[in-house]
Amino acid sequence: MLQSFVEKIGIPFFSTQMGKGVIDERNPLFLGTAALSDDDFLHRAIDPVYYPQQGVIGDIANSIWQLSEQIKYRTIGISLFF
C-alpha cells in the first residue's frame, strides 16, 4: 500500500535503516537510506532530530489506502499541487 501511495502521488522517498526493503530501492523516486552519521546527505535535507507531530494507530496499510483515496492532485512538470 505504501508503494502504491508513493507512486500515485510521485513523491520522492527515503528509508531508515530499520525500514529498508518496505519499498523497492530500485524505484526511481528512491533518494537513499538515512544513516546514523551526520555526513549523510539525507540529514542535510531534514532536521537532525525529528519529533513526529502525529501518529497512526491501527492498520497502517488501511490508513495509507484511505489517505490515497482522498488525495486530489495535478502535476505540472515535476511539481505537485495538492
N, C-alpha and C positions, 0 to 999 in steps of 0.2 A: 504494500500500500504506500509506503514511503517513497519507493522508486517511482511509482505512478504519479504521485503528488509532485515530486521534483521535475519529472519530465513534462507534466501537464503545464506547469507554470514557467518552466525553463529557468529555474533559479539555480545558480551555481551552489555547490555544497562542499563541505569538508567533513571528515570524520574525526573522531577522537580515537585514541589507541584502543580503547575498550569497544568502540563501535565499528571497527574495521570489518568490512565484509557485509554490512547491512545493505549497502547499495554497491553494485559492481564498480570498482575503481577505474575500469576502462570506459566508463561513461564520460562523454566529452564535457560534461558540466562539473566533473570532479576537480577540486582545487588542490587537494592533498590531505595529509593527516596532520593534525595538530600534535606536536610533540611536547615534551615537558621542558625543553630548553628555551631560553629567552631568545635565541637566534632564529627560531623557527619563523619563517615568513608569515605564517598564518597569525602568529601573535602580534604582528605589526598591524594587522587589519582589524583585530578585536581587542578589547581590554585584556590586560594580562590576567585579571581575575574577573570572572563573570558570575554575577549573582542573579539567578533566574528570578523573574518577576511573576511568572505564572507557572503553575504545574498542571499536569494532566493526570487525573485519577481515573482509572478504568482501562478499557480496551483501547490501547493506543492506535491500533490499525483502524478500528471503527471511528475513532476521533479524527484521524487524518482523512479518512474517507469522507466524513461529514464536512470537514473544512474544505476539501477539494470540491465537493458538490456545490458549495456556496460561493466559490471564487468566480468572479466575472472579471475578465481582463481583455486587454487588446495589446498587441505588440507593435511597436514602431522601431524598426532596426533591432537593436539588442535591448532596448529599454522596455520595462514593463510598467504599466499604469494600472493600479487597482482602484 
